[in-house]
Amino acid sequence: MKKMSVGEFKTNFSEVIEKVKAGEKIAVTFGKKKQVIGYFIPESGQEKPKRKLGILEGKATAVFSDDFKMTEEEFINL
């Protein structure tokens, strides 16, 4: 993993983004002690695993829409 200071990172931002897109991991450091304050790593191209339902696995399914909302009345009646 390559390390670079905040100043280097700011100066070479476009190049850093291209390196990360190519699969390289980069740690950003700050201060005299060059303490790592963050990492830039490529986003995994793999799909996240689906959540398991525990003891109900294979017996039931659950689907949550992106716009899932519960009214206050529904919440109180649980």
Distance bins in CASP14 RR format, pairs under 12 A and 6 or more apart:
PFRMAT RR
TARGET T0000
AUTHOR 0000-0000-0000
RMODE 2
METHOD distances of the structure
MODEL  1
1 19 0 0 0 0 0 1 0 0 0 0 0
1 20 0 0 0 0 0 1 0 0 0 0 0
1 23 0 0 0 0 0 1 0 0 0 0 0
1 24 0 0 0 0 1 0 0 0 0 0 0
1 25 1 0 1 0 0 0 0 0 0 0 0
1 26 1 0 0 1 0 0 0 0 0 0 0
1 27 1 0 1 0 0 0 0 0 0 0 0
1 28 0 0 0 0 0 1 0 0 0 0 0
1 29 0 0 0 0 0 1 0 0 0 0 0
1 36 0 0 0 0 1 0 0 0 0 0 0
1 38 0 0 0 0 0 1 0 0 0 0 0
1 39 1 0 0 1 0 0 0 0 0 0 0
1 40 0 0 0 0 1 0 0 0 0 0 0
1 41 0 0 0 0 1 0 0 0 0 0 0
1 42 0 0 0 0 0 1 0 0 0 0 0
2 8 0 0 0 0 1 0 0 0 0 0 0
2 9 0 0 0 0 0 1 0 0 0 0 0
2 12 0 0 0 0 0 1 0 0 0 0 0
2 15 0 0 0 0 0 1 0 0 0 0 0
2 16 0 0 0 0 1 0 0 0 0 0 0
2 19 1 0 0 1 0 0 0 0 0 0 0
2 20 0 0 0 0 0 1 0 0 0 0 0
2 22 0 0 0 0 0 1 0 0 0 0 0
2 23 0 0 0 0 0 1 0 0 0 0 0
2 24 1 0 0 1 0 0 0 0 0 0 0
2 25 1 0 0 1 0 0 0 0 0 0 0
2 26 1 0 1 0 0 0 0 0 0 0 0
2 27 1 0 0 1 0 0 0 0 0 0 0
2 28 0 0 0 0 0 1 0 0 0 0 0
2 29 0 0 0 0 0 1 0 0 0 0 0
2 36 0 0 0 0 0 1 0 0 0 0 0
2 39 0 0 0 0 0 1 0 0 0 0 0
2 40 0 0 0 0 1 0 0 0 0 0 0
2 41 0 0 0 0 0 1 0 0 0 0 0
3 9 0 0 0 0 0 1 0 0 0 0 0
3 16 0 0 0 0 0 1 0 0 0 0 0
3 24 0 0 0 0 0 1 0 0 0 0 0
3 25 0 0 0 0 0 1 0 0 0 0 0
3 26 1 0 0 1 0 0 0 0 0 0 0
3 27 1 0 1 0 0 0 0 0 0 0 0
3 28 1 0 0 1 0 0 0 0 0 0 0
3 29 1 0 1 0 0 0 0 0 0 0 0
3 30 0 0 0 0 0 1 0 0 0 0 0
3 34 1 0 0 1 0 0 0 0 0 0 0
3 35 0 0 0 0 0 1 0 0 0 0 0
3 36 1 0 0 1 0 0 0 0 0 0 0
3 37 0 0 0 0 0 1 0 0 0 0 0
3 38 0 0 0 0 0 1 0 0 0 0 0
3 39 0 0 0 0 1 0 0 0 0 0 0
3 40 0 0 0 0 0 1 0 0 0 0 0
4 10 0 0 0 0 1 0 0 0 0 0 0
4 11 0 0 0 0 1 0 0 0 0 0 0
4 12 1 0 0 1 0 0 0 0 0 0 0
4 13 0 0 0 0 0 1 0 0 0 0 0
4 15 0 0 0 0 0 1 0 0 0 0 0
4 16 1 0 0 1 0 0 0 0 0 0 0
4 19 0 0 0 0 0 1 0 0 0 0 0
4 20 0 0 0 0 0 1 0 0 0 0 0
4 24 0 0 0 0 0 1 0 0 0 0 0
4 25 0 0 0 0 0 1 0 0 0 0 0
4 26 1 0 0 1 0 0 0 0 0 0 0
4 27 1 0 0 1 0 0 0 0 0 0 0
4 28 1 0 0 1 0 0 0 0 0 0 0
4 29 1 0 0 1 0 0 0 0 0 0 0
4 30 0 0 0 0 0 1 0 0 0 0 0
4 34 0 0 0 0 1 0 0 0 0 0 0
4 36 0 0 0 0 0 1 0 0 0 0 0
4 37 0 0 0 0 0 1 0 0 0 0 0
4 38 0 0 0 0 0 1 0 0 0 0 0
4 39 0 0 0 0 0 1 0 0 0 0 0
4 40 0 0 0 0 1 0 0 0 0 0 0
5 11 0 0 0 0 1 0 0 0 0 0 0
5 12 0 0 0 0 0 1 0 0 0 0 0
5 16 0 0 0 0 0 1 0 0 0 0 0
5 26 0 0 0 0 0 1 0 0 0 0 0
5 27 0 0 0 0 0 1 0 0 0 0 0
5 28 1 0 0 1 0 0 0 0 0 0 0
5 29 1 0 1 0 0 0 0 0 0 0 0
5 30 1 0 0 1 0 0 0 0 0 0 0
5 31 1 0 0 1 0 0 0 0 0 0 0
5 32 0 0 0 0 0 1 0 0 0 0 0
5 33 0 0 0 0 0 1 0 0 0 0 0
5 34 1 0 0 1 0 0 0 0 0 0 0
5 35 0 0 0 0 0 1 0 0 0 0 0
5 36 0 0 0 0 0 1 0 0 0 0 0
5 37 0 0 0 0 0 1 0 0 0 0 0
5 38 0 0 0 0 0 1 0 0 0 0 0
6 12 0 0 0 0 0 1 0 0 0 0 0
6 13 0 0 0 0 0 1 0 0 0 0 0
6 16 0 0 0 0 0 1 0 0 0 0 0
6 26 0 0 0 0 0 1 0 0 0 0 0
6 27 0 0 0 0 0 1 0 0 0 0 0
6 28 1 0 0 1 0 0 0 0 0 0 0
6 29 1 0 0 1 0 0 0 0 0 0 0
6 30 1 0 1 0 0 0 0 0 0 0 0
6 31 0 0 0 0 1 0 0 0 0 0 0
6 34 0 0 0 0 0 1 0 0 0 0 0
6 35 0 0 0 0 0 1 0 0 0 0 0
6 36 0 0 0 0 0 1 0 0 0 0 0
6 37 1 0 0 1 0 0 0 0 0 0 0
6 38 0 0 0 0 1 0 0 0 0 0 0
7 13 0 0 0 0 1 0 0 0 0 0 0
7 16 0 0 0 0 0 1 0 0 0 0 0
7 28 0 0 0 0 1 0 0 0 0 0 0
7 29 0 0 0 0 1 0 0 0 0 0 0
7 30 0 0 0 0 1 0 0 0 0 0 0
7 31 0 0 0 0 0 1 0 0 0 0 0
7 34 0 0 0 0 0 1 0 0 0 0 0
8 15 0 0 0 0 1 0 0 0 0 0 0
8 16 0 0 0 0 1 0 0 0 0 0 0
8 26 0 0 0 0 1 0 0 0 0 0 0
8 27 0 0 0 0 0 1 0 0 0 0 0
8 28 0 0 0 0 1 0 0 0 0 0 0
8 29 0 0 0 0 1 0 0 0 0 0 0
8 30 0 0 0 0 0 1 0 0 0 0 0
8 34 0 0 0 0 0 1 0 0 0 0 0
9 15 0 0 0 0 1 0 0 0 0 0 0
9 16 1 0 0 1 0 0 0 0 0 0 0
9 17 0 0 0 0 0 1 0 0 0 0 0
9 19 0 0 0 0 0 1 0 0 0 0 0
9 20 0 0 0 0 0 1 0 0 0 0 0
9 26 1 0 0 1 0 0 0 0 0 0 0
9 27 0 0 0 0 1 0 0 0 0 0 0
9 28 1 0 1 0 0 0 0 0 0 0 0
9 29 0 0 0 0 1 0 0 0 0 0 0
9 30 0 0 0 0 1 0 0 0 0 0 0
9 36 0 0 0 0 0 1 0 0 0 0 0
9 37 0 0 0 0 0 1 0 0 0 0 0
9 38 0 0 0 0 1 0 0 0 0 0 0
9 39 0 0 0 0 0 1 0 0 0 0 0
9 40 0 0 0 0 1 0 0 0 0 0 0
10 16 0 0 0 0 1 0 0 0 0 0 0
10 28 0 0 0 0 1 0 0 0 0 0 0
10 30 0 0 0 0 0 1 0 0 0 0 0
12 18 0 0 0 0 1 0 0 0 0 0 0
12 19 0 0 0 0 1 0 0 0 0 0 0
12 20 0 0 0 0 0 1 0 0 0 0 0
12 26 0 0 0 0 0 1 0 0 0 0 0
12 28 0 0 0 0 0 1 0 0 0 0 0
12 40 0 0 0 0 0 1 0 0 0 0 0
13 19 0 0 0 0 0 1 0 0 0 0 0
13 20 0 0 0 0 0 1 0 0 0 0 0
13 26 0 0 0 0 0 1 0 0 0 0 0
13 28 0 0 0 0 0 1 0 0 0 0 0
13 40 0 0 0 0 0 1 0 0 0 0 0
14 20 0 0 0 0 0 1 0 0 0 0 0
14 21 0 0 0 0 0 1 0 0 0 0 0
15 21 0 0 0 0 0 1 0 0 0 0 0
15 22 0 0 0 0 0 1 0 0 0 0 0
15 24 0 0 0 0 0 1 0 0 0 0 0
15 26 0 0 0 0 0 1 0 0 0 0 0
15 40 0 0 0 0 0 1 0 0 0 0 0
16 22 0 0 0 0 0 1 0 0 0 0 0
16 23 0 0 0 0 0 1 0 0 0 0 0
16 24 0 0 0 0 1 0 0 0 0 0 0
16 25 0 0 0 0 0 1 0 0 0 0 0
16 26 1 0 1 0 0 0 0 0 0 0 0
16 27 0 0 0 0 0 1 0 0 0 0 0
16 28 0 0 0 0 1 0 0 0 0 0 0
16 39 0 0 0 0 0 1 0 0 0 0 0
16 40 1 0 0 1 0 0 0 0 0 0 0
16 41 0 0 0 0 0 1 0 0 0 0 0
16 42 0 0 0 0 0 1 0 0 0 0 0
17 23 0 0 0 0 0 1 0 0 0 0 0
17 24 0 0 0 0 0 1 0 0 0 0 0
17 26 0 0 0 0 1 0 0 0 0 0 0
17 40 0 0 0 0 1 0 0 0 0 0 0
17 42 0 0 0 0 0 1 0 0 0 0 0
17 43 0 0 0 0 0 1 0 0 0 0 0
18 24 0 0 0 0 1 0 0 0 0 0 0
18 26 0 0 0 0 0 1 0 0 0 0 0
18 40 0 0 0 0 0 1 0 0 0 0 0
18 42 0 0 0 0 0 1 0 0 0 0 0
19 25 0 0 0 0 1 0 0 0 0 0 0
19 26 1 0 0 1 0 0 0 0 0 0 0
19 40 0 0 0 0 1 0 0 0 0 0 0
19 41 0 0 0 0 0 1 0 0 0 0 0
19 42 0 0 0 0 1 0 0 0 0 0 0
20 26 1 0 0 1 0 0 0 0 0 0 0
20 27 0 0 0 0 0 1 0 0 0 0 0
20 28 0 0 0 0 0 1 0 0 0 0 0
20 39 0 0 0 0 1 0 0 0 0 0 0
20 40 1 0 1 0 0 0 0 0 0 0 0
20 41 1 0 0 1 0 0 0 0 0 0 0
20 42 1 0 1 0 0 0 0 0 0 0 0
20 43 0 0 0 0 1 0 0 0 0 0 0
21 40 0 0 0 0 0 1 0 0 0 0 0
21 41 0 0 0 0 0 1 0 0 0 0 0
21 42 1 0 0 1 0 0 0 0 0 0 0
21 43 0 0 0 0 1 0 0 0 0 0 0
21 45 0 0 0 0 0 1 0 0 0 0 0
22 40 0 0 0 0 0 1 0 0 0 0 0
22 42 1 0 0 1 0 0 0 0 0 0 0
23 40 0 0 0 0 0 1 0 0 0 0 0
23 41 0 0 0 0 1 0 0 0 0 0 0
23 42 1 0 1 0 0 0 0 0 0 0 0
23 43 0 0 0 0 1 0 0 0 0 0 0
23 44 0 0 0 0 0 1 0 0 0 0 0
23 45 0 0 0 0 0 1 0 0 0 0 0
24 39 0 0 0 0 0 1 0 0 0 0 0
24 40 0 0 0 0 1 0 0 0 0 0 0
24 41 0 0 0 0 1 0 0 0 0 0 0
24 42 1 0 0 1 0 0 0 0 0 0 0
25 36 0 0 0 0 0 1 0 0 0 0 0
25 38 0 0 0 0 0 1 0 0 0 0 0
25 39 1 0 0 1 0 0 0 0 0 0 0
25 40 1 0 0 1 0 0 0 0 0 0 0
25 41 1 0 1 0 0 0 0 0 0 0 0
25 42 1 0 0 1 0 0 0 0 0 0 0
25 43 0 0 0 0 0 1 0 0 0 0 0
26 36 0 0 0 0 0 1 0 0 0 0 0
26 38 0 0 0 0 1 0 0 0 0 0 0
26 39 1 0 0 1 0 0 0 0 0 0 0
26 40 1 0 1 0 0 0 0 0 0 0 0
26 41 1 0 0 1 0 0 0 0 0 0 0
26 42 0 0 0 0 1 0 0 0 0 0 0
27 34 0 0 0 0 1 0 0 0 0 0 0
27 35 0 0 0 0 0 1 0 0 0 0 0
27 36 1 0 1 0 0 0 0 0 0 0 0
27 37 0 0 0 0 1 0 0 0 0 0 0
27 38 1 0 0 1 0 0 0 0 0 0 0
27 39 1 0 1 0 0 0 0 0 0 0 0
27 40 1 0 0 1 0 0 0 0 0 0 0
27 41 0 0 0 0 1 0 0 0 0 0 0
28 34 0 0 0 0 0 1 0 0 0 0 0
28 35 0 0 0 0 0 1 0 0 0 0 0
28 36 1 0 0 1 0 0 0 0 0 0 0
28 37 1 0 1 0 0 0 0 0 0 0 0
28 38 1 0 1 0 0 0 0 0 0 0 0
28 39 1 0 0 1 0 0 0 0 0 0 0
28 40 1 0 0 1 0 0 0 0 0 0 0
28 41 0 0 0 0 0 1 0 0 0 0 0
29 35 1 0 0 1 0 0 0 0 0 0 0
29 36 1 0 1 0 0 0 0 0 0 0 0
29 37 1 0 0 1 0 0 0 0 0 0 0
29 38 0 0 0 0 1 0 0 0 0 0 0
29 39 0 0 0 0 0 1 0 0 0 0 0
30 36 0 0 0 0 1 0 0 0 0 0 0
30 37 1 0 1 0 0 0 0 0 0 0 0
30 38 0 0 0 0 1 0 0 0 0 0 0
31 37 0 0 0 0 1 0 0 0 0 0 0
50 57 0 0 0 0 0 1 0 0 0 0 0
50 58 0 0 0 0 0 1 0 0 0 0 0
50 61 0 0 0 0 1 0 0 0 0 0 0
50 62 0 0 0 0 1 0 0 0 0 0 0
50 63 0 0 0 0 0 1 0 0 0 0 0
50 64 0 0 0 0 0 1 0 0 0 0 0
51 57 0 0 0 0 0 1 0 0 0 0 0
51 61 0 0 0 0 0 1 0 0 0 0 0
51 62 0 0 0 0 1 0 0 0 0 0 0
51 63 0 0 0 0 0 1 0 0 0 0 0
51 64 0 0 0 0 1 0 0 0 0 0 0
52 58 0 0 0 0 1 0 0 0 0 0 0
52 59 0 0 0 0 0 1 0 0 0 0 0
52 60 0 0 0 0 0 1 0 0 0 0 0
52 61 0 0 0 0 0 1 0 0 0 0 0
52 62 0 0 0 0 0 1 0 0 0 0 0
53 59 1 0 0 1 0 0 0 0 0 0 0
53 60 1 0 1 0 0 0 0 0 0 0 0
53 61 1 0 0 1 0 0 0 0 0 0 0
53 62 1 0 0 1 0 0 0 0 0 0 0
53 63 0 0 0 0 0 1 0 0 0 0 0
54 60 0 0 0 0 1 0 0 0 0 0 0
54 62 0 0 0 0 0 1 0 0 0 0 0
56 62 0 0 0 0 1 0 0 0 0 0 0
62 68 0 0 0 0 0 1 0 0 0 0 0
64 70 0 0 0 0 0 1 0 0 0 0 0
68 74 0 0 0 0 0 1 0 0 0 0 0
69 75 0 0 0 0 0 1 0 0 0 0 0
70 76 0 0 0 0 0 1 0 0 0 0 0
70 77 0 0 0 0 0 1 0 0 0 0 0
70 78 0 0 0 0 1 0 0 0 0 0 0
71 77 0 0 0 0 1 0 0 0 0 0 0
71 78 0 0 0 0 0 1 0 0 0 0 0
72 78 0 0 0 0 0 1 0 0 0 0 0
END
